Amino acid sequence: MQLLESIRSPRDLRRLTVEQLESLAGEIRRAICDQVSVSGGHLAPNLGVVELTIALHYVFDFGHDRLLFDVGHQCYPHKLLTGRLGLLGGLRTSAGISGFPEPNESAYDLFRVGHAGTAISTAVGMAKGDALRGDAFNPQDNPSGRRVVSLIGDASIVNGVAMEGLNNAGTLNRQFLVVLNDNGMSIAKPQGAVARYFDRLRLSHMYTGMKKQAKQVLGHIPGGSLIEEAYHRAGEATKVWINEGSWFEHFGLMTVGPVDGHDLPTLIEVLTEARDFDRPMVLHVKTVKGKGYGFAEGDATCFHSPAPFRMSDDGVALRSGGRSFTAAYADAMLSLLDRDESVVAATAAMPDGTGLAESIQRHPDRVWDTGICESHALDMLAGLAKTGFKPFFAVYSTFLQRAFDQAFQEVALQGLPVRLCLDRAGLVGGDGAVHHGFCDVALLRTLPDAAILAAIDEPSLIAALEFLRGYEEGLSAVRYPRDTVTDRFVDLGDCPAFDLGKARHLLGPTAEDAPDAAVLVFGALAHVAADAIDAVEGGERVALYDARFAKPIDESLIATLLGQGTPIITVEDHGVTGGFGAALLEAAQSMGLDASNVTRLAIPDQWIVQDSRSDQLARAGLDAKSIVRAIREAIAGRRQPTPRVEVAVPARGALTPDRA
């Protein structure tokens, strides 16, 4: 690591020869692979952009110029080149570096990024802002001004927001470079017509006459002679060309490439010329995801973001952490598809991450990967619901936010029964704040007739999906975490079917037996709460309930507990604002009940940084010790009930003044 250890900032790159830069690329790959094998993280995306990142920092000065990442999971080489090698050992923990761009770490990181499609739009904004301040690069009037570069992948470019950004980028009257990292992959293989366009472009050998066309185009473009000269030096080998008929040209962006994204001399040469071009441009760079390690190149999907793994002469072995909720969902969803031909499903570029990969293989006519376009996916499923099918949308909770408008307008407002399967709900561990699923309940609870469920283990997840399959009143959703399933409650017998708006008693005295306290858990932290109850000393009688629903909530249970003065502790892996605990307080208020005996444990109103999920839960006050403390304090501070004001509870769907 001799060269890598000498890099304190990108300025140090410019002291190296091209041959040394190529050696540096190898050192960066080894450092990333060695660390990800220990901590887990995004491997293949970062291995694929090493030379591209080196070339960008070699040519541009991003201490002054602007570099905007799309998604951001390909930023490890960037972090190593900007002085953060010493923090690599703490990758994805609070003691080290985030796996995504993080402005708190370095001025070289401009935005916290974890969702796709945003980089072009934010780059357009910075380009406009610099122009308004007179800081924008102009080869004649302001050669020392700021340049703007957006780095985006071929799968992200088809995202709706990226399209909107391109539409505005083409109107800029200044330098603006979009670097398209084309590796033929997102997490899974890109989907759709634009992906097929890139496939054809990579495979096409019909470049006859391209030089002549390029010269004609360049002759009419300010600054084009610079690229024309570089193009001429490329000779008959045609390393670089102007793609006159490119798709991006229709947005007003000239396109150069494809260029070999692992050929450092050519990358540096082309970027040097593009750096001083005074109009919007797309540089199409072809890379190999997982470059440099055969196991990652051969299975870029598996090694996109692997768990820790071990490399040996016999191959690579991923460490198993037990059966995950995603694996449980995969089997349960496949069973639904096998049993019911009216069931259809979709995912947005996450077939492996959401557990739909095998379902797509077994039922390709009823299960689809739409690519990185959550909004389209949900609208498409709304259309399927309108034609009588039973659609399920498998999506990470954090990415559901991108389709909330569709959940509102095309699903809930129409009364269509579309089912949301929300993986990675709650705190997600190493991916940190950009991926936490902390607001899905708060969003969906606003929608009339929605049913919002949470699973606590595999049997309850199976039962929840069966409930969703039969729920026809409107939108429904079940949430489950990035965690392993537990068998803590299997000794209770078969998991009962979900009954709309009814909780399930798990442990301790029932509500009718007037417990000293009742813990109502919405979701998979039920087993943590059970451990906490076991640890409570002093003979207190504590009831544990699986709340099951955040909407509609079990009002009769709440009325019984609060009516007799039983303290309630709500526990949820969701934000404290708008979650299950908030729903309980609202229900108590609507029934005229004193809610002063209610304690809410939830993700606090602050950003939780990257770390292990267990450490994040402890930081959020959702571990067993915190629940024990809350139970003891609730019992010690128990208040006597006040007389209940009888309020008629309207039937579901009936109009009240709030709903009229």
C-alpha positions in Angstrom: 0.0 0.0 0.0 3.0 2.3 -0.5 1.4 4.5 -3.0 -2.0 4.7 -1.4 -0.5 5.6 2.0 1.2 8.6 0.3 -2.1 10.0 -0.9 -3.3 12.6 1.6 -5.4 14.6 -1.0 -6.0 14.5 -4.7 -3.1 16.9 -5.2 -0.8 14.0 -4.5 -2.1 12.1 -7.5 -0.7 14.7 -9.9 2.9 13.9 -8.7 2.5 10.3 -10.0 3.2 9.0 -13.5 0.4 7.1 -15.4 2.2 3.9 -14.6 2.2 4.7 -10.9 -1.5 5.6 -11.2 -2.2 2.1 -12.5 -0.3 0.6 -9.6 -2.3 2.8 -7.3 -5.5 1.4 -8.8 -4.4 -2.1 -7.8 -3.7 -0.9 -4.2 -7.1 0.7 -3.9 -8.8 -2.5 -5.1 -6.9 -4.6 -2.5 -7.7 -2.1 0.3 -11.4 -2.1 -0.5 -11.7 -5.9 -1.0 -9.8 -6.6 2.2 -12.0 -4.2 4.2 -15.3 -5.3 2.8 -14.4 -9.0 3.5 -14.3 -8.0 7.2 -17.1 -5.5 7.5 -19.4 -6.1 4.5 -20.3 -3.2 2.2 -20.5 -2.3 -1.4 -17.8 -4.2 -3.2 -18.5 -4.7 -6.9 -19.7 -1.1 -7.6 -16.5 0.3 -6.1 -14.1 -2.1 -7.8 -15.6 -1.0 -11.1 -14.9 2.7 -10.8 -11.3 2.8 -9.5 -9.6 4.0 -12.7 -12.5 6.4 -13.4 -12.3 7.9 -10.0 -8.5 8.3 -10.2 -8.8 10.0 -13.6 -11.5 12.4 -12.4 -9.5 13.5 -9.4 -6.3 13.7 -11.5 -7.9 16.0 -14.1 -10.3 18.1 -12.0 -9.8 19.9 -8.7 -12.8 18.9 -6.7 -11.6 21.0 -3.7 -12.8 23.8 -6.0 -14.9 22.1 -8.8 -18.1 20.2 -8.0 -18.4 16.4 -8.0 -21.9 15.0 -7.5 -22.4 11.3 -7.0 -25.6 9.4 -8.0 -26.6 6.7 -5.4 -23.2 7.1 -3.8 -22.4 3.4 -3.2 -19.4 3.7 -5.6 -17.6 6.3 -3.5 -15.0 4.2 -1.6 -12.2 5.0 -4.1 -13.2 8.7 -3.9 -12.9 8.6 -0.1 -9.5 6.9 -0.2 -8.2 9.6 -2.6 -9.5 12.4 -0.4 -7.6 11.6 2.8 -9.7 9.0 4.5 -7.6 5.9 4.3 -7.1 5.9 8.1 -10.8 5.6 8.6 -11.4 2.7 6.2 -11.0 0.2 9.1 -14.2 1.6 10.6 -16.2 1.4 7.3 -20.0 1.5 7.9 -19.6 2.3 11.6 -19.7 5.5 13.7 -16.0 5.1 14.3 -15.1 5.2 10.6 -16.5 6.3 7.3 -20.0 6.0 5.9 -20.5 3.7 2.9 -22.1 6.7 1.1 -20.9 10.3 0.6 -21.0 12.2 3.9 -20.4 16.0 4.1 -19.6 15.7 7.8 -16.5 13.6 6.8 -15.1 15.8 4.1 -15.7 18.9 2.0 -15.2 16.7 -1.0 -18.6 15.1 -0.3 -21.3 17.6 -1.3 -24.5 15.7 -0.6 -25.5 12.7 1.5 -26.6 10.3 -1.2 -28.3 6.9 -1.1 -31.1 7.1 -3.6 -30.8 6.9 -7.4 -31.4 9.5 -10.0 -30.6 12.7 -8.1 -27.1 13.7 -9.1 -27.9 15.4 -12.4 -30.6 17.6 -10.8 -28.4 18.6 -7.8 -25.5 19.3 -10.2 -27.8 21.5 -12.4 -28.6 23.4 -9.3 -25.0 23.9 -8.3 -24.1 24.9 -11.9 -26.9 27.5 -11.9 -25.8 28.7 -8.4 -22.2 29.1 -9.5 -23.3 31.0 -12.6 -25.5 33.4 -10.6 -22.5 34.2 -8.3 -20.1 34.6 -11.2 -18.1 31.6 -10.1 -18.9 29.3 -13.1 -16.0 28.2 -15.4 -15.8 29.9 -18.7 -12.8 29.3 -21.0 -12.6 32.9 -22.1 -14.1 35.0 -19.3 -13.4 32.9 -16.1 -11.0 30.1 -16.7 -10.4 29.7 -13.0 -14.2 29.2 -12.3 -15.8 26.1 -10.9 -16.6 23.2 -13.2 -19.4 20.7 -12.4 -19.3 16.9 -12.9 -22.2 14.5 -12.2 -21.3 10.8 -12.0 -24.3 8.5 -12.7 -24.8 4.8 -13.6 -26.5 3.4 -16.7 -29.3 1.9 -14.5 -29.9 5.2 -12.6 -30.0 7.3 -15.8 -33.5 5.9 -16.6 -34.9 7.0 -13.3 -37.6 9.7 -13.7 -35.7 12.3 -11.7 -32.6 11.7 -13.8 -34.7 12.3 -16.9 -36.0 15.6 -15.5 -32.4 16.6 -14.7 -31.3 15.8 -18.2 -34.1 17.9 -19.6 -32.8 20.9 -17.7 -29.1 20.2 -18.1 -29.5 20.6 -21.8 -30.5 24.3 -21.4 -27.3 25.2 -19.5 -25.1 27.7 -21.3 -21.9 26.6 -19.6 -19.6 23.7 -18.9 -21.5 20.7 -17.4 -20.2 17.2 -17.6 -22.3 14.0 -17.0 -20.1 11.0 -16.7 -22.2 7.9 -17.5 -20.7 4.9 -15.8 -22.0 2.1 -18.0 -21.4 -1.4 -16.5 -24.5 -3.1 -17.7 -25.6 -3.5 -14.1 -27.4 -1.7 -11.3 -27.8 -4.2 -8.5 -29.5 -6.5 -10.9 -29.4 -6.3 -14.7 -31.0 -3.0 -15.9 -34.4 -3.2 -17.3 -36.3 -1.4 -20.1 -36.0 0.1 -23.5 -33.1 2.5 -22.5 -31.1 -0.4 -21.1 -31.6 -2.2 -24.4 -30.4 0.9 -26.2 -27.1 0.8 -24.3 -26.8 -2.9 -25.0 -27.1 -2.2 -28.7 -24.6 0.7 -28.5 -22.0 -1.5 -26.7 -22.4 -4.3 -29.3 -22.7 -2.2 -32.4 -19.7 -2.2 -34.8 -21.3 0.1 -37.3 -19.0 3.1 -36.9 -18.3 3.6 -40.6 -18.1 7.2 -41.4 -18.2 8.2 -37.7 -15.1 10.3 -38.0 -16.5 12.4 -40.8 -19.7 13.0 -38.9 -17.8 13.9 -35.8 -15.7 16.5 -37.5 -18.9 18.1 -39.0 -20.5 18.2 -35.5 -17.4 19.6 -33.8 -16.9 22.3 -36.4 -20.1 23.9 -35.1 -19.5 23.6 -31.4 -17.6 26.1 -29.3 -14.5 24.4 -27.9 -15.1 21.4 -30.2 -11.7 21.7 -31.8 -10.1 20.5 -28.6 -12.1 17.2 -28.6 -11.7 16.9 -32.4 -7.9 17.0 -31.9 -8.1 14.3 -29.2 -10.4 12.3 -31.4 -7.9 12.7 -34.3 -5.0 11.4 -32.0 -7.1 8.3 -31.2 -6.5 7.3 -34.9 -8.1 4.4 -36.6 -8.3 2.5 -33.4 -11.3 4.8 -32.6 -10.9 4.8 -28.8 -13.1 7.9 -28.6 -15.8 9.1 -30.9 -18.6 11.6 -31.0 -21.9 9.8 -31.0 -23.9 12.2 -33.2 -27.1 10.2 -33.1 -27.0 9.5 -29.3 -30.1 9.4 -27.2 -28.7 12.3 -25.0 -28.4 14.6 -28.0 -32.2 15.0 -27.9 -31.7 16.5 -24.4 -29.2 19.0 -25.8 -26.1 17.2 -24.5 -23.3 16.2 -26.9 -22.2 12.6 -26.3 -18.6 11.3 -26.3 -17.9 7.6 -26.1 -18.1 4.9 -25.2 -14.7 5.1 -23.6 -12.9 2.2 -21.8 -13.3 3.0 -18.2 -10.2 1.1 -17.2 -7.8 2.7 -19.7 -6.3 5.4 -17.5 -4.3 7.1 -20.3 -7.3 7.5 -22.5 -9.6 8.5 -19.6 -7.1 11.2 -18.5 -6.8 12.5 -22.1 -10.5 12.6 -22.8 -11.4 14.2 -19.4 -8.7 16.8 -19.9 -10.3 17.8 -23.1 -13.8 17.6 -21.7 -12.8 19.7 -18.7 -12.6 22.8 -20.9 -15.7 22.2 -23.0 -18.1 25.1 -22.5 -21.4 23.3 -23.2 -23.3 20.4 -21.5 -21.7 17.0 -22.4 -22.2 13.3 -21.6 -19.1 11.2 -21.4 -20.1 7.5 -21.9 -17.6 5.3 -20.0 -17.8 1.5 -20.2 -16.7 -0.3 -17.0 -16.8 -3.8 -15.5 -18.6 -4.1 -12.2 -16.4 -6.0 -9.8 -13.2 -5.3 -11.9 -10.0 -7.0 -10.7 -11.5 -9.8 -8.7 -12.9 -12.7 -10.7 -15.5 -13.8 -8.1 -16.9 -10.2 -8.1 -16.9 -9.9 -11.9 -18.5 -13.3 -12.3 -21.4 -12.6 -9.8 -21.7 -8.8 -9.5 -25.2 -9.1 -8.1 -24.1 -11.3 -5.2 -21.1 -9.1 -4.5 -22.9 -5.8 -5.0 -23.2 -5.4 -1.2 -22.1 -8.7 0.4 -21.9 -9.6 4.0 -18.4 -10.3 5.3 -16.7 -13.1 3.4 -13.6 -15.2 3.5 -11.2 -15.6 0.6 -9.2 -18.8 0.2 -7.6 -21.1 -2.4 -11.0 -22.9 -2.5 -12.9 -19.7 -3.4 -15.0 -17.2 -1.6 -17.4 -18.1 1.2 -20.0 -15.6 2.5 -20.6 -15.6 6.2 -24.1 -16.7 7.1 -26.0 -14.7 9.8 -29.0 -16.9 10.0 -32.3 -16.9 8.1 -33.4 -13.4 7.2 -36.8 -11.8 7.0 -36.1 -11.3 3.3 -35.5 -15.1 2.9 -38.7 -15.8 4.8 -40.6 -13.3 2.6 -39.1 -14.9 -0.6 -40.5 -18.3 0.3 -43.9 -17.0 1.5 -44.3 -14.8 -1.7 -43.4 -17.8 -3.9 -46.1 -19.9 -2.1 -48.7 -17.2 -2.8 -47.8 -17.1 -6.5 -47.9 -20.9 -6.7 -51.4 -21.0 -5.1 -53.1 -18.0 -6.6 -52.9 -17.1 -10.2 -54.4 -13.7 -9.6 -51.3 -12.7 -7.5 -48.7 -10.6 -9.3 -45.6 -8.9 -8.0 -43.0 -6.3 -8.9 -39.8 -4.9 -7.6 -37.8 -1.8 -8.6 -34.3 -3.1 -9.5 -34.0 -5.2 -6.2 -35.0 -8.8 -7.1 -32.3 -10.2 -4.8 -32.5 -7.6 -2.1 -36.3 -8.0 -1.7 -36.4 -11.7 -2.2 -38.2 -11.8 -5.6 -35.4 -13.3 -7.7 -36.7 -16.9 -7.6 -40.3 -15.7 -8.1 -39.2 -13.9 -11.3 -37.6 -17.1 -12.6 -40.6 -19.3 -11.7 -43.3 -16.9 -12.8 -41.8 -14.5 -15.3 -45.2 -13.7 -16.7 -46.5 -12.5 -13.3 -43.5 -11.1 -11.5 -41.4 -8.2 -12.9 -38.3 -6.1 -12.2 -39.1 -2.7 -13.5 -35.7 -1.2 -13.0 -35.0 1.8 -10.7 -38.4 3.4 -11.0 -40.5 3.0 -7.9 -43.1 5.5 -9.0 -43.7 3.6 -12.3 -43.8 0.3 -10.6 -46.5 1.3 -8.2 -48.6 2.9 -10.9 -48.2 -0.2 -13.0 -49.4 -2.3 -10.1 -52.4 0.1 -9.7 -53.3 -0.7 -13.3 -53.0 -4.4 -12.6 -55.3 -4.0 -9.6 -57.8 -2.2 -11.7 -58.0 -5.2 -14.1 -58.7 -7.6 -11.2 -55.3 -8.9 -10.2 -53.8 -8.9 -6.7 -50.5 -6.9 -6.9 -47.7 -7.0 -4.4 -44.9 -4.4 -4.5 -41.6 -5.6 -2.8 -39.7 -2.5 -2.0 -37.3 -1.2 0.7 -39.0 1.1 3.1 -36.6 3.9 2.3 -37.4 3.6 -1.4 -41.2 3.6 -0.8 -40.8 7.3 -0.2 -40.1 7.8 -3.9 -43.5 6.4 -4.7 -45.7 8.0 -2.0 -47.5 10.2 -4.5 -48.5 7.1 -6.4 -49.6 5.3 -3.2 -51.8 8.4 -2.6 -53.1 9.3 -6.0 -53.3 6.1 -8.1 -53.8 3.5 -5.3 -55.4 4.8 -2.1 -57.5 7.5 -3.7 -58.9 5.0 -6.2 -59.6 2.4 -3.4 -57.4 -0.1 -5.2 -56.0 -3.1 -3.3 -52.3 -2.8 -3.9 -50.1 -4.5 -1.3 -46.8 -3.1 -0.1 -44.1 -5.4 1.3 -41.7 -3.1 3.1 -38.3 -4.7 3.6 -35.5 -3.0 5.6 -38.1 -1.2 7.7 -36.6 0.6 10.7 -32.8 0.9 11.4 -30.8 -0.9 8.8 -27.2 -1.0 10.2 -24.2 -0.1 8.1 -26.0 1.7 5.3 -26.9 4.3 7.8 -29.3 7.3 7.6 -29.7 7.3 3.8 -31.4 3.9 4.0 -33.2 3.8 7.4 -36.9 3.0 6.9 -38.2 5.3 9.7 -41.2 7.1 8.1 -43.3 4.5 6.2 -46.0 4.3 8.9 -46.2 8.1 9.2 -46.7 8.4 5.5 -49.2 5.6 4.9 -51.2 6.2 8.0 -52.5 9.4 6.4 -54.3 7.4 3.7 -58.0 6.5 4.4 -58.8 2.8 4.5 -55.2 1.8 4.5 -54.2 -1.3 6.6 -50.7 -1.1 8.0 -49.2 -4.3 9.5 -45.9 -5.4 10.9 -44.5 -8.9 11.2 -42.6 -10.1 14.3 -41.3 -13.5 12.9 -41.7 -15.8 10.0 -45.1 -17.3 10.9 -46.5 -13.8 11.4 -45.0 -12.6 8.1 -46.7 -15.6 6.3 -50.0 -14.7 8.1 -49.7 -11.0 7.3 -49.2 -11.8 3.6 -52.2 -14.0 3.6 -54.2 -11.1 5.2 -52.9 -8.7 2.5 -54.0 -11.2 -0.2 -57.5 -11.0 1.0 -57.7 -7.3 1.9 -59.7 -5.5 -0.8 -60.7 -2.2 0.9 -57.7 -0.3 -0.4 -53.9 0.0 0.1 -52.3 -2.4 2.6 -48.7 -2.8 3.8 -46.6 -5.1 5.9 -43.2 -4.0 7.3 -40.3 -6.1 8.4 -36.6 -5.3 9.3 -33.2 -6.1 7.9 -32.6 -8.8 10.5 -32.9 -12.5 11.2 -36.1 -14.1 12.1 -36.5 -15.5 15.6 -38.3 -18.6 16.9 -39.0 -16.9 20.3 -42.7 -17.3 20.0 -43.1 -20.6 18.3 -43.9 -22.3 21.6 -47.2 -20.3 21.6 -48.5 -22.6 18.9 -49.7 -21.8 15.4 -49.7 -18.1 14.5 -53.3 -17.0 14.3 -54.6 -15.2 11.3 -54.6 -11.4 11.3 -57.9 -9.9 12.3 -58.3 -6.4 11.0 -57.3 -3.9 13.8 -56.7 -6.5 16.5 -53.6 -7.1 18.5 -52.3 -10.5 19.6 -51.5 -11.4 23.2 -48.0 -12.9 23.5 -46.9 -13.2 27.2 -47.9 -12.3 30.7 -51.3 -11.5 32.0 -54.0 -10.4 29.6 -55.4 -6.9 29.6 -58.5 -8.1 31.4 -56.3 -9.3 34.3 -55.1 -5.8 35.0 -51.3 -6.2 34.5 -48.9 -3.8 36.3 -47.8 -2.6 32.8 -48.4 -3.6 29.2 -45.9 -3.5 26.4 -47.4 -3.1 23.0 -44.8 -3.8 20.2 -45.4 -2.9 16.6 -43.0 -5.2 14.7 -40.0 -7.4 15.2 -38.7 -5.9 18.4 -41.3 -8.1 20.1 -38.5 -10.6 21.0 -36.4 -7.8 22.4 -39.3 -6.7 24.5 -39.8 -10.3 25.7 -36.2 -10.4 26.8 -36.7 -7.1 28.7 -39.8 -8.4 30.5 -37.9 -11.5 31.5 -35.3 -9.2 33.1 -37.8 -7.1 35.0 -37.4 -7.9 38.8 -39.7 -7.4 41.7 -42.6 -9.6 40.7 -44.3 -7.1 38.5 -46.9 -8.5 36.2 -46.1 -7.3 32.6 -48.2 -8.1 29.6 -46.7 -8.3 26.1 -48.8 -7.7 23.0 -48.0 -7.9 19.3 -49.8 -4.8 18.1 -49.9 -6.1 14.5 -51.7 -3.0 13.2 -50.7 0.6 13.2 -53.9 1.3 11.3 -56.5 0.5 12.2 -55.3 0.3 15.8 -56.8 -2.0 18.5 -59.0 0.6 20.3 -60.7 -1.9 22.5 -57.4 -3.1 23.9 -56.2 0.5 24.5 -59.6 1.4 26.2 -59.3 -1.6 28.5 -55.7 -0.8 29.5 -56.0 2.9 29.9 -59.4 2.7 31.4 -58.1 0.7 34.4 -54.9 2.8 34.7 -52.5 0.2 33.3 -49.3 1.9 32.0 -48.6 1.3 28.4 -45.2 1.2 26.8 -45.2 1.3 23.0 -42.2 -0.1 21.2 -41.5 0.3 17.5 -38.6 0.4 15.0 -40.0 3.5 13.4 -39.7 7.3 13.9 -41.4 8.7 17.0 -43.2 11.1 14.8 -46.4 9.7 13.2 -45.7 6.1 14.1 -47.6 3.4 16.1 -47.2 5.2 19.4 -48.5 8.4 17.9 -51.5 6.4 16.6 -52.2 5.1 20.1 -52.1 8.6 21.6 -54.5 9.8 18.9 -56.9 6.9 19.6 -56.8 7.6 23.3 -57.6 11.2 22.7 -60.5 10.4 20.4 -62.0 8.1 23.0 -61.6 10.6 25.8 -59.0 8.6 27.7 -56.2 9.8 29.8 -52.9 9.0 28.0 -50.5 10.2 30.7 -49.6 6.6 31.5 -48.3 6.0 27.9 -44.6 5.8 27.2 -43.4 5.8 23.6 -40.1 4.1 22.6 -39.3 4.7 19.0 -36.5 6.0 16.8 -35.8 9.6 18.1 -36.3 12.7 16.1 -32.6 12.7 15.0 -30.4 11.1 12.3 -28.9 7.8 13.4 -25.5 7.3 11.7 -24.1 4.1 10.2 -23.2 1.3 12.7 -24.4 -2.2 13.5 -28.1 -2.6 13.8 -27.8 -3.6 17.5 -25.7 -0.5 18.3 -28.2 1.7 16.5 -31.1 0.2 18.5 -29.2 0.9 21.7 -28.5 4.5 20.6 -32.2 4.9 19.8 -33.3 3.5 23.2 -34.8 0.4 21.7 -32.6 -2.3 23.2 -33.6 -4.6 26.1 -32.0 -2.4 28.8 -33.9 0.6 27.6 -37.2 -1.2 27.6 -36.5 -2.6 31.1 -35.9 0.9 32.3 -39.0 2.2 30.7 -41.1 -0.5 32.2 -39.8 0.2 35.7 -40.3 3.9 35.4 -43.8 3.5 34.0 -44.8 1.2 36.9 -43.2 3.6 39.5 -44.9 6.6 38.0 -48.3 5.0 37.4 -51.2 7.4 37.7 -54.7 6.5 38.8 -57.2 6.4 36.0 -59.5 9.3 35.5 -63.2 8.8 34.7 -63.6 7.8 31.2 -65.7 9.9 28.8 -67.8 7.6 26.7 -67.3 8.3 23.0 -69.0 6.3 20.3 -66.5 4.8 18.0 -67.7 5.0 14.4 -67.7 2.0 12.2 -64.8 1.6 9.9 -65.4 3.8 6.8 -68.1 5.9 8.4 -67.7 9.7 8.1 -66.7 11.7 11.1 -66.1 15.5 11.2 -62.4 14.8 10.6 -63.2 12.7 7.5 -66.1 14.5 6.1 
